[in-house]
Amino acid sequence: VTGAARGIGGAIARGFAERGGRAVALDVLPIAVDGVEAHRIEFVGRASSDTYLKYYDRIDVSLDTLPYNAHTTASDALWAGLPVLTWTGQTFCSRMAGSLLNAVGLPELVTHTLQDYEALAIALGNDRPRMAALRERLAANRDTSPLFDTPRFVRDYEDLLASVVRRPAGVELPDEPQPARLQDVPPPAQLT
């Protein structure tokens, strides 16, 4: 986590504290947050898969990190019905959560600046009806979105593989391929 991200975490936590909220941090090292009472931040360690996913029920919004986005953690949060707020960067590892959010139909949770990330995090943390609406939309989209619709992914992937077999990329083939004719290939003596 960069210095800027550490600073923003404190600002966001203070914004949540204004409404009496708590922050639950999964699998991170405790970071002191100036101006936020210790009992408002809960750090939890490793847990079984079932227990780990149940932690998401106690969280209002998952705050992603930069420059390394959550990847699997964001996917787990979305699967569990928890909206994820991300601050996207310029590298693959800093754009993963944004890709997941677009695939699940929540592109408005992808921010592009530190200021937008902080402002949206505080706004979401202080707006329960908006968070409820995001959770409802996530629940409605979950099983039919490209992110979690496994049968559709399998069909699309099979279709893609079949298209590669039928027509290699960049090569136009006639509808009915002509059989190979050995007589069109010159004998080895004529190749030299």
N, C-alpha and C positions, 0 to 999 in steps of 0.2 A: 504494500500500500504506500503510495507516494505521500510526501509531506502535505501536499495540497489536499489529498483525500483524507488524511488524518484530521486536518483542520476542519474540513467540511463535516466530518462525522460529529465533531463536537457541536458545530452550529445546528446540525439537524437534531441531535439528541436534545439540545436546549430547546429547540422548537417543539419537539414532542413533549418535553417536560412542562411546557406552558399549559398543556391540557391534562397534565397528570398522567401521561403515558409512560410506558416502559419500553426498553429496547431489549431484545433477546438476540445475542450474538452466537452463532453456531460456528464451532471449530476455528475460533480466532484467538489470538493472544489478547489478554485484557489491555485496553488502551485507556489511560486516564483521560477523562473528559472534564475540562474546567467548567465549573458552574452547574454541573449536573450531579445531583445526590446519588451516591453509590447504589442505594437500593432501587434506583430506577433503571439500572442496567444489570442484566443477568447474563453471565457467561456460562454456557453449558459445554460439556466435553463430548467425547465420542459416545455413541449409543447404538443400540441395535437398529436395524432398518425401520422397524415398526415404531419404535420410540422416537427415532429421528424425524420421521414424517409427521408424527403427532406434535412435535415442537412447532410446526408451521401453523397449527391452529391457534397458537398464542401470539402470533406475530401479525401486525397490521399490514406491513409492506416489507418486502425483502429489498435491502439497499445493496446494489451491486458495487463492485470495486473496480478501480482503474489503476494501473494499466492492464491487469489481468482479470477478465470477467469471470463470472461464476461457472460457466459451462454446465457441468452435471448438477451442481447445486441449484442453478437457476431452473434447469429442467425439472428437478425434484420439487422445487417450490411451486412451479406452474402446475405440475401434476397434482400436487396436494391442494391446489386452489388458491395459492398465495400469489398475488401480483408482485412482480419484480420491477424495480426502477433501476435503469441502467444509464450510465454516462459512457457513451461510445467513443472509441478512439480511432486511430488510423491503422492499427495492426489487426491481424486475424484474432489474436487472443483478446483484444479489447473490443471486438465487435460481435462476439459469440452470443451474448445475452440479447443484443438487439435483433439478431437473426431469429432467435427463439421467440421473442416477443412479436415480431412481425408474423411468424408462422402460426402463432396462436391467436392472432387478431387483436393485439394490444400495442400497436405502434406508437401510441401517444405516451407510452412509458419509456421511450428511448429519447434521452436528451443528448445534446451535443456540446454543451459547455458546462463548466463547473457551476456557474451562476444559475443556469436553468435546472441543473440537478438539485442544487440546494433548495431553490424556490419550490420546485415540484414536490420534493420530499417533505418539506414542511407543510405545504398545502395539503398533500394527501394525508399526512399524519394528523392534521387538524380537521379533516372533513370526512366524518364517518359515513354519511350517505354516499359520497363519491366512491369511497373504498368499497362499500357494499355493492354498488353498481358495477364496479370493476370485477369484484369476486363473482357476481352473478353472470357477467358476460364471459368471464374465464370458464366458469362451470358449463355454460351453454356451448362454448366453443371447443372445450377440451377434447371430446371424443371425435369430433368431426373436423378438427383443424389438421393441416398437413403435419404438424408437429407430433400429434399422438394418434392419428388414424393409421394404425399399422396395416390393416388390410389394403387400404388405398395406396400406401407406400409400396407394399409388395407388388400390387398390380402395376403401378407406375414404373417401378424398377424392372419388372419382367418385360413390360412394353418397351422400355428403353433398351434393354439387352436384345430383345428380338429385332428392334430397328437397326441396331449395330450389325447384327448378323445379316439382315436383309440388305442393308446399304451402309457400307463404311462411311464415316464422316468425310464429306467433301467429294464423294464419288457418286456420280449419277449413274444408275443402272437402268436398263430397259425393264419394262414390266416382267418380261419373261427372259431370264438370262439365257444366252446362247451357249450351247454345249462347247466345251473346249475341243479344239481340233488339233490333234498332234501333227498333222501334215503341215499346219501353218508355222510350226517351229522348224527352223532350218537345222539340218543335221550338224553334229559337232564339227565336222571337217570344214564347213562353210563359215563357222564363227571366228576363225582365226584370221 
